[in-house]
Amino acid sequence: MDKQDILLSKKLISSYKERLENEIINRSNKLRIPQKISQEIIDNNSEINELRIILKTLEKTRSSIVES
């Protein structure tokens, strides 16, 4: 994986994560779920948490490539 691949992957994953978060917020608003609870749902969502881990890994990989 080169630097451009990592940047593109990071951008796509970030975009997907934001869409998921927005979907949770929008549905919570429609159901009149308090903001605090909808934030807890986002924080505890396994898919979003997995995406966060992947993004951190990509950042570390990108950093190591830049240093090389």
PATITI-206935 format. One record per atom (N, C-alpha, C): residue number from 0; atom name; residue in three letters; x, y, z. Coordinates in steps of 0.05 Angstrom, whole numbers. Atoms other than C-alpha are relative to their C-alpha. Layout:
BEGIN
@k: NUM	a: CA	r: Ala	px: X	py: Y	pz: Z
...
***
This chain:
BEGIN
@k: 0	a: N	r: Met	px: 17	py: -24	pz: 0
@k: 0	a: CA	r: Met	px: 0	py: 0	pz: 0
@k: 0	a: C	r: Met	px: 18	py: 25	pz: 0
@k: 1	a: N	r: Asp	px: -15	py: -25	pz: -1
@k: 1	a: CA	r: Asp	px: 28	py: 67	pz: -18
@k: 1	a: C	r: Asp	px: -15	py: 23	pz: 13
@k: 2	a: N	r: Lys	px: 11	py: -23	pz: -15
@k: 2	a: CA	r: Lys	px: 14	py: 135	pz: 12
@k: 2	a: C	r: Lys	px: -28	py: 8	pz: -11
@k: 3	a: N	r: Gln	px: 26	py: -8	pz: 12
@k: 3	a: CA	r: Gln	px: -42	py: 152	pz: -38
@k: 3	a: C	r: Gln	px: -22	py: -20	pz: 6
@k: 4	a: N	r: Asp	px: 20	py: 20	pz: -7
@k: 4	a: CA	r: Asp	px: -78	py: 86	pz: -25
@k: 4	a: C	r: Asp	px: -9	py: 3	pz: 28
@k: 5	a: N	r: Ile	px: 7	py: -4	pz: -28
@k: 5	a: CA	r: Ile	px: -76	py: 98	pz: 49
@k: 5	a: C	r: Ile	px: -17	py: 25	pz: 4
@k: 6	a: N	r: Leu	px: 16	py: -25	pz: -2
@k: 6	a: CA	r: Leu	px: -102	py: 169	pz: 42
@k: 6	a: C	r: Leu	px: -28	py: -4	pz: -11
@k: 7	a: N	r: Leu	px: 26	py: 5	pz: 11
@k: 7	a: CA	r: Leu	px: -158	py: 146	pz: -3
@k: 7	a: C	r: Leu	px: -17	py: -18	pz: 18
@k: 8	a: N	r: Ser	px: 14	py: 18	pz: -19
@k: 8	a: CA	r: Ser	px: -177	py: 89	pz: 44
@k: 8	a: C	r: Ser	px: -9	py: 15	pz: 24
@k: 9	a: N	r: Lys	px: 7	py: -15	pz: -24
@k: 9	a: CA	r: Lys	px: -176	py: 136	pz: 103
@k: 9	a: C	r: Lys	px: -23	py: 19	pz: -6
@k: 10	a: N	r: Lys	px: 21	py: -18	pz: 7
@k: 10	a: CA	r: Lys	px: -220	py: 186	pz: 67
@k: 10	a: C	r: Lys	px: -27	py: -15	pz: -3
@k: 11	a: N	r: Leu	px: 24	py: 15	pz: 4
@k: 11	a: CA	r: Leu	px: -271	py: 133	pz: 46
@k: 11	a: C	r: Leu	px: -11	py: -11	pz: 26
@k: 12	a: N	r: Ile	px: 9	py: 11	pz: -26
@k: 12	a: CA	r: Ile	px: -274	py: 101	pz: 115
@k: 12	a: C	r: Ile	px: -11	py: 22	pz: 17
@k: 13	a: N	r: Ser	px: 9	py: -23	pz: -16
@k: 13	a: CA	r: Ser	px: -281	py: 169	pz: 149
@k: 13	a: C	r: Ser	px: -28	py: 9	pz: -10
@k: 14	a: N	r: Ser	px: 26	py: -8	pz: 11
@k: 14	a: CA	r: Ser	px: -338	py: 187	pz: 102
@k: 14	a: C	r: Ser	px: -22	py: -20	pz: 8
@k: 15	a: N	r: Tyr	px: 19	py: 20	pz: -8
@k: 15	a: CA	r: Tyr	px: -373	py: 121	pz: 116
@k: 15	a: C	r: Tyr	px: -7	py: 2	pz: 30
@k: 16	a: N	r: Lys	px: 4	py: -3	pz: -29
@k: 16	a: CA	r: Lys	px: -364	py: 130	pz: 191
@k: 16	a: C	r: Lys	px: -18	py: 24	pz: 6
@k: 17	a: N	r: Glu	px: 17	py: -24	pz: -4
@k: 17	a: CA	r: Glu	px: -394	py: 200	pz: 188
@k: 17	a: C	r: Glu	px: -29	py: -5	pz: -9
@k: 18	a: N	r: Arg	px: 28	py: 6	pz: 9
@k: 18	a: CA	r: Arg	px: -454	py: 174	pz: 148
@k: 18	a: C	r: Arg	px: -14	py: -17	pz: 20
@k: 19	a: N	r: Leu	px: 12	py: 16	pz: -20
@k: 19	a: CA	r: Leu	px: -466	py: 121	pz: 200
@k: 19	a: C	r: Leu	px: -8	py: 16	pz: 25
@k: 20	a: N	r: Glu	px: 6	py: -17	pz: -23
@k: 20	a: CA	r: Glu	px: -462	py: 171	pz: 256
@k: 20	a: C	r: Glu	px: -24	py: 19	pz: -6
@k: 21	a: N	r: Asn	px: 22	py: -18	pz: 8
@k: 21	a: CA	r: Asn	px: -509	py: 219	pz: 219
@k: 21	a: C	r: Asn	px: -26	py: -16	pz: -1
@k: 22	a: N	r: Glu	px: 24	py: 17	pz: 1
@k: 22	a: CA	r: Glu	px: -558	py: 162	pz: 207
@k: 22	a: C	r: Glu	px: -11	py: -5	pz: 28
@k: 23	a: N	r: Ile	px: 9	py: 5	pz: -28
@k: 23	a: CA	r: Ile	px: -560	py: 146	pz: 281
@k: 23	a: C	r: Ile	px: -13	py: 25	pz: 11
@k: 24	a: N	r: Ile	px: 10	py: -26	pz: -10
@k: 24	a: CA	r: Ile	px: -570	py: 220	pz: 298
@k: 24	a: C	r: Ile	px: -27	py: 6	pz: -12
@k: 25	a: N	r: Asn	px: 25	py: -6	pz: 14
@k: 25	a: CA	r: Asn	px: -625	py: 229	pz: 246
@k: 25	a: C	r: Asn	px: -23	py: -18	pz: 10
@k: 26	a: N	r: Arg	px: 21	py: 18	pz: -10
@k: 26	a: CA	r: Arg	px: -663	py: 167	pz: 269
@k: 26	a: C	r: Arg	px: -7	py: 6	pz: 29
@k: 27	a: N	r: Ser	px: 5	py: -7	pz: -28
@k: 27	a: CA	r: Ser	px: -655	py: 186	pz: 341
@k: 27	a: C	r: Ser	px: -17	py: 25	pz: 3
@k: 28	a: N	r: Asn	px: 16	py: -25	pz: 0
@k: 28	a: CA	r: Asn	px: -683	py: 255	pz: 327
@k: 28	a: C	r: Asn	px: -29	py: -6	pz: -8
@k: 29	a: N	r: Lys	px: 27	py: 7	pz: 8
@k: 29	a: CA	r: Lys	px: -743	py: 225	pz: 291
@k: 29	a: C	r: Lys	px: -15	py: -15	pz: 23
@k: 30	a: N	r: Leu	px: 12	py: 15	pz: -22
@k: 30	a: CA	r: Leu	px: -755	py: 180	pz: 351
@k: 30	a: C	r: Leu	px: 0	py: 16	pz: 26
@k: 31	a: N	r: Arg	px: -1	py: -19	pz: -23
@k: 31	a: CA	r: Arg	px: -744	py: 239	pz: 398
@k: 31	a: C	r: Arg	px: 17	py: -12	pz: 23
@k: 32	a: N	r: Ile	px: -19	py: 10	pz: -20
@k: 32	a: CA	r: Ile	px: -687	py: 204	pz: 434
@k: 32	a: C	r: Ile	px: 18	py: 23	pz: 8
@k: 33	a: N	r: Pro	px: -17	py: -22	pz: -9
@k: 33	a: CA	r: Pro	px: -647	py: 252	pz: 477
@k: 33	a: C	r: Pro	px: 28	py: -2	pz: -13
@k: 34	a: N	r: Gln	px: -27	py: -2	pz: 13
@k: 34	a: CA	r: Gln	px: -580	py: 275	pz: 447
@k: 34	a: C	r: Gln	px: 21	py: -16	pz: 16
@k: 35	a: N	r: Lys	px: -19	py: 15	pz: -16
@k: 35	a: CA	r: Lys	px: -541	py: 245	pz: 505
@k: 35	a: C	r: Lys	px: -2	py: -30	pz: -5
@k: 36	a: N	r: Ile	px: 3	py: 29	pz: 5
@k: 36	a: CA	r: Ile	px: -570	py: 176	pz: 492
@k: 36	a: C	r: Ile	px: 9	py: -7	pz: -29
@k: 37	a: N	r: Ser	px: -9	py: 5	pz: 27
@k: 37	a: CA	r: Ser	px: -559	py: 181	pz: 417
@k: 37	a: C	r: Ser	px: 31	py: 0	pz: -2
@k: 38	a: N	r: Gln	px: -29	py: 0	pz: -1
@k: 38	a: CA	r: Gln	px: -486	py: 199	pz: 431
@k: 38	a: C	r: Gln	px: 11	py: -26	pz: 13
@k: 39	a: N	r: Glu	px: -8	py: 26	pz: -12
@k: 39	a: CA	r: Glu	px: -480	py: 138	pz: 476
@k: 39	a: C	r: Glu	px: -3	py: -23	pz: -20
@k: 40	a: N	r: Ile	px: 4	py: 20	pz: 20
@k: 40	a: CA	r: Ile	px: -509	py: 96	pz: 420
@k: 40	a: C	r: Ile	px: 23	py: 0	pz: -20
@k: 41	a: N	r: Ile	px: -23	py: -3	pz: 19
@k: 41	a: CA	r: Ile	px: -455	py: 123	pz: 373
@k: 41	a: C	r: Ile	px: 25	py: -11	pz: 13
@k: 42	a: N	r: Asp	px: -25	py: 8	pz: -14
@k: 42	a: CA	r: Asp	px: -400	py: 113	pz: 425
@k: 42	a: C	r: Asp	px: 2	py: -31	pz: 4
@k: 43	a: N	r: Asn	px: 1	py: 29	pz: -5
@k: 43	a: CA	r: Asn	px: -422	py: 40	pz: 437
@k: 43	a: C	r: Asn	px: -5	py: -17	pz: -25
@k: 44	a: N	r: Asn	px: 6	py: 15	pz: 24
@k: 44	a: CA	r: Asn	px: -435	py: 21	pz: 365
@k: 44	a: C	r: Asn	px: 25	py: -15	pz: -9
@k: 45	a: N	r: Ser	px: -23	py: 16	pz: 6
@k: 45	a: CA	r: Ser	px: -389	py: -36	pz: 347
@k: 45	a: C	r: Ser	px: 12	py: 6	pz: -28
@k: 46	a: N	r: Glu	px: -10	py: -6	pz: 27
@k: 46	a: CA	r: Glu	px: -384	py: -19	pz: 273
@k: 46	a: C	r: Glu	px: 15	py: 26	pz: 0
@k: 47	a: N	r: Ile	px: -13	py: -26	pz: -1
@k: 47	a: CA	r: Ile	px: -366	py: 53	pz: 286
@k: 47	a: C	r: Ile	px: 27	py: -2	pz: 16
@k: 48	a: N	r: Asn	px: -24	py: 4	pz: -16
@k: 48	a: CA	r: Asn	px: -315	py: 32	pz: 339
@k: 48	a: C	r: Asn	px: 21	py: -15	pz: -17
@k: 49	a: N	r: Glu	px: -18	py: 15	pz: 18
@k: 49	a: CA	r: Glu	px: -284	py: -17	pz: 289
@k: 49	a: C	r: Glu	px: 12	py: 19	pz: -21
@k: 50	a: N	r: Leu	px: -10	py: -20	pz: 20
@k: 50	a: CA	r: Leu	px: -279	py: 39	pz: 238
@k: 50	a: C	r: Leu	px: 20	py: 19	pz: 13
@k: 51	a: N	r: Arg	px: -19	py: -17	pz: -14
@k: 51	a: CA	r: Arg	px: -244	py: 83	pz: 289
@k: 51	a: C	r: Arg	px: 27	py: -14	pz: 3
@k: 52	a: N	r: Ile	px: -24	py: 16	pz: -3
@k: 52	a: CA	r: Ile	px: -193	py: 28	pz: 302
@k: 52	a: C	r: Ile	px: 15	py: -2	pz: -27
@k: 53	a: N	r: Ile	px: -12	py: 2	pz: 27
@k: 53	a: CA	r: Ile	px: -181	py: 19	pz: 227
@k: 53	a: C	r: Ile	px: 12	py: 27	pz: -8
@k: 54	a: N	r: Leu	px: -10	py: -26	pz: 7
@k: 54	a: CA	r: Leu	px: -172	py: 94	pz: 218
@k: 54	a: C	r: Leu	px: 26	py: 6	pz: 15
@k: 55	a: N	r: Lys	px: -24	py: -3	pz: -15
@k: 55	a: CA	r: Lys	px: -120	py: 95	pz: 274
@k: 55	a: C	r: Lys	px: 23	py: -16	pz: -12
@k: 56	a: N	r: Thr	px: -20	py: 17	pz: 12
@k: 56	a: CA	r: Thr	px: -84	py: 37	pz: 242
@k: 56	a: C	r: Thr	px: 10	py: 12	pz: -26
@k: 57	a: N	r: Leu	px: -8	py: -12	pz: 25
@k: 57	a: CA	r: Leu	px: -83	py: 71	pz: 175
@k: 57	a: C	r: Leu	px: 18	py: 25	pz: 5
@k: 58	a: N	r: Glu	px: -17	py: -23	pz: -7
@k: 58	a: CA	r: Glu	px: -55	py: 134	pz: 207
@k: 58	a: C	r: Glu	px: 28	py: -8	pz: 8
@k: 59	a: N	r: Lys	px: -26	py: 10	pz: -8
@k: 59	a: CA	r: Lys	px: 1	py: 94	pz: 239
@k: 59	a: C	r: Lys	px: 15	py: -10	pz: -24
@k: 60	a: N	r: Thr	px: -13	py: 10	pz: 24
@k: 60	a: CA	r: Thr	px: 15	py: 60	pz: 173
@k: 60	a: C	r: Thr	px: 10	py: 23	pz: -17
@k: 61	a: N	r: Arg	px: -8	py: -23	pz: 16
@k: 61	a: CA	r: Arg	px: 17	py: 126	pz: 137
@k: 61	a: C	r: Arg	px: 24	py: 14	pz: 12
@k: 62	a: N	r: Ser	px: -23	py: -13	pz: -14
@k: 62	a: CA	r: Ser	px: 64	py: 155	pz: 189
@k: 62	a: C	r: Ser	px: 25	py: -16	pz: -4
@k: 63	a: N	r: Ser	px: -24	py: 16	pz: 4
@k: 63	a: CA	r: Ser	px: 111	py: 97	pz: 182
@k: 63	a: C	r: Ser	px: 10	py: 1	pz: -29
@k: 64	a: N	r: Ile	px: -8	py: -2	pz: 28
@k: 64	a: CA	r: Ile	px: 111	py: 103	pz: 106
@k: 64	a: C	r: Ile	px: 14	py: 27	pz: -5
@k: 65	a: N	r: Val	px: -12	py: -27	pz: 3
@k: 65	a: CA	r: Val	px: 126	py: 178	pz: 110
@k: 65	a: C	r: Val	px: 28	py: 0	pz: 12
@k: 66	a: N	r: Glu	px: -26	py: 1	pz: -13
@k: 66	a: CA	r: Glu	px: 184	py: 164	pz: 157
@k: 66	a: C	r: Glu	px: 20	py: -16	pz: -16
@k: 67	a: N	r: Ser	px: -19	py: 17	pz: 15
@k: 67	a: CA	r: Ser	px: 214	py: 112	pz: 110
@k: 67	a: C	r: Ser	px: 12	py: 14	pz: -23
***
